[in-house]
Amino acid sequence: MNFKKIGILDDSIGGIKVLNSLKEIYTNENFIYFADLKEYPYGLKKLSSEKLAKNSFENISKEDLKLLVITNPAISMSLKEEDIKIIDGINRSIEKLNYKNSLVLGSKLSLNLLEKRLGFNIDKVDAQMLINLATDGDKNYYIITKLISEYIKDKKEVILFDSNLLLFKDYFLNYNKNLKVYSLEDFILEDVGDYLKDDLRHLASNRQKVKYYTSDYRIAFYKSAEEFFDDRFSSVKIFKE
């Protein structure tokens, strides 16, 4: 039996998209999803981001984890070196994508931290308004496409550098059929695959279990999640520190 869990850390609901992909691939793994909704949005908390990220990391690390997937770049890039294996897809995306030729959408903090890691300025847009729509469970087609048109203009390639933006990927594709749209999700899945490829425990016979926690606003979390995902989230619990 494989009792250790794969942790997913975010500050909203976007990481559920990554979680669902992992659930389909690793059908015998157990998962725990922690949304630090109380401190949302990390992307606007430059001065306290390191402290908040460390606190969230320590909370979810109390669980018996084999690895931790952080789907919010503002959280993962605010963390120092930690003992547990952390996967965020960022390094792999830097290796495979040409950030100089792409428009990068994300939160202000994550974009600034990305530029610091890259060592050069990028063509970027603070997409916090669109990120907020996902957290609010708002799928208003007119507003979303209006924002996308303001962001994209005549760009040919865009990188969605925030988990909440994953929920609007189809909107981007429908806006322009020729637009190349990349996100961290694919790189996270590749990183997890590399990490687990020699771990046969994930093939053991085990009934998959998924637990959802939020630091606050439980009802808001599951109502927003149910707007975007064909599932029930009323079982989500408030995480007790």
N, C-alpha and C positions, 0 to 999 in steps of 0.2 A: 504493500500500500504506500502511496505517496502523500504524506500528510503536509509537507511544507507547501506554502502558498506562493503564488506570484502576486506581488502587490502592484497596484496601479495608483499613482498619486497625481491629482489634478486639483484645480481650485474651482472647477465647474463640472459640466456634464460632457464636454467634448471628448474626454478620454474614454467614455463608454464605447465610442466608435472603435477605438483601438482594442479595448477589452473584448468586444464582440468578435472581432477578427481573430484574436488569440483563442477565444473559446472554441471557435470552429476548427482551428488547427490542432490545438492541444486539448482534446476532448476529455482527457483523464486528469487534467490539472485542476487544482483548486485555486480560486482567485479571491482577492479582497480589494475592493475599490474604495479609496478614501478621497473625498472632495472637501477641501478646506474652504467651504463656501463662506465661512465667517470672515475670512480675510480676503475674499474676492474683491477686486481684481489685483492679483500680484503685480500685474503689468504696470500699475500706477503707483507702486510702493517702493520706489527706488531706495529711499533712506532706510527702510526697515526690511527689505527683501531677504537679506541674509539671515536675519533673526527668525523671520516667519518661515522661511524655507527649512531651516534647521529644526524648528519646532514641529513642523508637519512631518519631516523625515523621521524624527525621533518617535512621534506618535505611531506612525504606521510600522516602524521598525520593531515595536513591541510585539508584533505578530511574528510567527515563525515563518520567515520568508526565505525562499531560495534565491530570489532576485526581485528588484524593484524597478518597475517601468514608470518613468516620470514623463507624462504627456504634455506638460506645460513647460516650455523652454525657460520662462522667467523663473520657475522654481528650480529646475535642474542646474541652470547656469549660475544661480545664486548660492549653490551649495559648495562647501569645501570638499576635499577628499574624504570619503567615508569608507567604512569597512565593508559594507554590503555591496554587492554588484549592482550598479545603477545603469540602466539602459534608457537613453533618450533619443537616439537616432541622429543626433546633431553632427557628430564627427563623421559618420558615414555620409550624411548629406553633403557635408563640406567637401569630402573626397570625390563625390560623384556629380555634383551640380556646379554650374558656373554662376556663382552669385553676382558676378559683374555684369552678366547679360540678362538677369532676371529682376522682375519687380518682386520685392519681398513684403508680404503683409503680416502684421503681428501686433503685439502690444508695444508700447513705447520702450519699456524696459527690456523686453526680449530682443528687440531690434538693436538697441544700443549695445547690449551684451554680445550679440552676434558680431557686430562690427568690431568690437574689441577683440574677440577671438579670431576673426578673419584677418585683422590688421589693416583693413582698408574700408572706405566708405561704400555703401551700397545704395541702390535705388530702392527706397523703402517708403511705406505708407503706414502710419499708425491707424490700424483698423479696429480700434477699441469699440466704436459704435456698433460695428457688425458683430464683434465678439459678445457684446452685451445682449444683443438680440437673442443669441443662442441661450445664454444664461436665463433670460426671461421667458424662454419657451415661445418666442415670437417668430412665426414663419410667414410673415406678411410678404407676399411675393413682390409687390410694388416697391416697398421700402428697401428690401434686400437687393433687388436688381438695380435700383437707383443708386445705392451705395456702391455696388460693384462697378457700375458704369463710371462713377466718379473716381474710383480707385484705378481701374484698368486703363481707361482711355484707349490708346492705340497699342498697348503693350502686347507682345506675342507670347510671353512666358511669365508665369507667376508662381511663387512659392508660398504656400499657406503655412506660416510659421507660428501657428497657434492651434491647439486642439479643437477649440470651438469653431474655428473656420472650416474644419473638416465637415461639419454638419451642413455647410453650404456649398460643398464641392460641386454638386450637380448644378447649382445655380450659376456658378462660374462657367461650367462647360456649356450650359444652354445659352448663356449670354454670347459666347463666341465659340463656335464649333472648332475653330482652328487654334484656339488658345491652348497652350500647353500648361497643365496644372499639376504641380508637384506638392507633396506634403511630407511631413516627418513620419506619417504612419507606415509607409512602405519600408523606410529605413529602420524604424523600430522593429518591425516584424523580421527583417533580415538579421538584425542584431540579436534578437531573442532566439531565432533559429540557429545562429552560430553558437550561442551560449549553451543551448540545450541539445545540440546534435550528438554529443557524447554521453548525455545523461539519459540512460534508458528508463529511469524511474517514471518519466512522463508517459511511458507506454504501459505502465502497470495498470492492472484492473482497478479502477477507482471511479466511483460515482462523483461526477463533477459537482462542486459546490462553489457558489459565488455569494459573497457577502458585500453589502453596500453600507458605507458609513459617510456621514457628513459632520463637520464640526458645528454646524448650526443650520437653521432654516430647512429642516427636513422636508416639510410639506412643499416648499418652493422647489427643492431639488427634485422630488419625484414627479411633481406636476410638469416641470420643464422637461425632464427626461422622457416622460410618457408622450409628450408632444412630438418628439423626434424618433423614438424607438418603439417598435411594436412589442412592448413588454410591459410588465407591471413592476413598479418600483416602490410600492407602499411599504415594503418590508425594510426599507432603509432605516438605519438607526443613527442616533446621535452618538458620536464617538466620545467615550468618557476618558479624559486624560488621567 
